[in-house]
Amino acid sequence: KPIMCGPIDLVMKGLADPSINDSPVWLCRDVTAKSDYGVFVNQKTKTFTIIQFGKEIACIIGMGDKSMVVPVKPDL
């Protein structure tokens, strides 16, 4: 599977482009891999992008359409 990488600022600028317009809905840090991850979604078009962040480089590890944000029920 192709993985596209580039400087973080350029990747983030691409996500903000009006033709994509994905916004972060989930961010996390993997302490074992020392990486950060983010899921970016355009709620209107249902597109998504999954990014792995390094110190200076971001890699798009997944992207597509038909995304769905599933509400998390609070623990009781």
N, C-alpha and C positions, 0 to 999 in steps of 0.2 A: 504494500500500500504506500503511495507517495505521501511523504510528510513535508510540508512547506515551512521553512524557518526563515527568520530575518530579524533585524534589530527590533526590539520591543516597541519603540515609538512608531515605526512604520507599520507593524502588524496592528497596533491599536488604532492608528489613523485609518487603516483599511477597514477595520470593523465599524468605525464611526462614519464611513462614507455613506451618503444618503441611499445609495443603491443596496447597501447591506444593512446598516443601522442596527447591528446587534449590540445589546447592553448586557452587563454582567448580572447573572441571577444566582450564581454559586461560585464561591472561591474557597480554596483550601491549600494547606501546606502538607506535603508528604515529607515527614521528617526522616524517613529511611532513605529516600532518594534525593533529599535536599532540593526539591523542586516545588514550585507552586503550580496550581492548576486553576483554570476558570472555565465556566460554561457561560456562553454569551448567547442571548436569544433575542430575536425580533418578535415581540408578542403579536404584532399585526400580521406579519407574513408567515410566522411559525418556523423561520429558519433558525439554525443554531450553529455555533462554532465552539469547539473544545480546544483550549490552548494549554500547552505546557510551557511554563516560564522558567528560564535560567536567569543568570545574573544580568546578561545583556541581550540575550536572544530569546525569542518566543517562537514556538513551533505549533502549527495548526495540526492537531492529531486526529481531528474529526470535524466534519461539517455536513449539513444536509438540511432537510425540511421536515415538515410534519412534527415539530417538537411540541411537547405538552409539559407544562409545569404542574406537577402533582402536589397539592397542598399537604403539608405534614401535620398530622394530628398531634396535639400536645400530649405528653405523658400525663396520666392522671394519678 
